[in-house]
Amino acid sequence: MKTILCFGDSNTFGTNPAGGRHPRHVRWTGRLQKLLGEDYYVIEEGMGGRTTVWDDPLEPNRNGLRFLPVALQSHQPLDMVILSLGTNDCKTIFQAEPRVIAAGIGALCDEVLHFPYREGYPIPKILIVSPIHIGDAVKDSIYITFDRSSAVKSHELSSHVEKVAGQRNCLFVDASQVAVPGQQDQLHMDEESHRALAEKLYEVIQEYFKSHANV
């Protein structure tokens, strides 16, 4: 059985743009589990507001770099880690440019690659998911730490994140190519986008493990 850790923010948690949380079978993690089947174990580690490396004074305990080692320790051995972060780094309070946000994702990759796994356990393959675009109307939503500049940054992220993935030999998926934010809050994916993202990730994961079956 291949074990995959999905480490992300509210779009991994499954926040519904219409309110509440999508059920497990709707979330991309649950859909991915169903697509991959019983030969895979998909672990969902999503948290609303999670950043790559930043401490948010308005939403404490959301620093991804601080929690990732705990997740790696508790869920090892792992065959793959999916990192799906970056949206919350676009908040106005961080004033982070796209290449700085990408560097935060790089720091998470380095943690996965250099973590002291138990003897005999593999270093998991990393699949980086560059986030969906934030809608321009987010400035009118309940999420007060996002504005139009946040949306602009989200549109510029993927090329910088893809570069980080290439530098570390990570797999890469640009979620914005298959999924969009819901109209209600301009941040979170609806059911259709969760389906589309799960199907894209399934293709990439299947191809990777198929090509490395005897490695």
Salt bridges, closest charged atoms under 4 A:
GLU44 OE1 - ARG21 NH2 2.84
GLU44 OE2 - ARG24 NH1 3.69
GLU44 OE2 - ARG27 NE 2.85
GLU45 OE2 - HIS75 NE2 2.93
ASP55 OD2 - ARG66 NH2 3.08
ASP56 OD2 - LYS91 NZ 2.93
GLU59 OE2 - ARG62 NH2 3.79
GLU59 OE1 - LYS91 NZ 2.72
ASP110 OD1 - ARG168 NE 2.82
ASP136 OD2 - ARG148 NH2 3.99
ASP140 OD2 - LYS139 NZ 3.17
ASP185 OD2 - HIS188 ND1 2.51
GLU191 OE2 - ARG31 NH2 3.34
GLU192 OE2 - ARG195 NH2 2.14
GLU199 OE1 - ARG195 NH1 2.61
